[in-house]
Amino acid sequence: MADEKYELIRQSVLEAPIVLKGEYAYFIHPLSDGVPKQSAELLRAASDLIFDRVDWNKIDFILGVEAMGIPLATALSLESNKPLVIGRKRSYGLPGETKVNQSTGYSKGEIYLNDIKKGDNVLVVDDVVSTGGTLLPILKAIDSIQAKVADCWIIFEKGSGIEYIRTCGEWPINSLVRIEMVENKVTLLD
């Protein structure tokens, strides 16, 4: 059953349209962009594959990163009965809010973390890591709060971002599907 779920995700990313944002080749996928339509079957496949690999006894809550980490975090929250918080792209000014500067292959901005406290055990989930420009600052921010990244799951690992992040700290970072862009096409690495 897990093999079928992996195959569904792998095949769907091979069929993903590619657009260029300047020199940056960007694949458009339901799990990373919400278009084309995100089917329940595809979201369930990603959620189930991650759910089965997390030690839920070590997790206090799930942190989903806006925007496309939200559907995955929601599905995992419903299945695990663990609460979730969202790393948002806007500030609410709540006490303890942490501003995270992030820079991706095609944009810069801020993510705001709320309701993460010292000693919390956090599962971080997101859709794609390419450069590490979003995930690395979030992981460092969680450390600075003195909470713990108990686990971290990404659907698509593109490029060397996760490897770079691993050189910067000792976080448990995992991905479902490793890809690279070769001549503006998606190529599977595993």
Protein Blocks (a to p, Z undefined) as FASTA:
>chain_A
ZZmmmmmmmmmmmmpccddehjaccdddfklnopacddfklmmmmmmmmmmmpcfklpfb
dcdddfklmmmmmmmmmmnopacddddfbdehighiacdddddfkbccddddehiaehia
cddddfbdcklpmmmmmmmmmmmnopacfbdcdfbdghjllmmmmmnoccddddfbdcdd
eehiacdfZZ
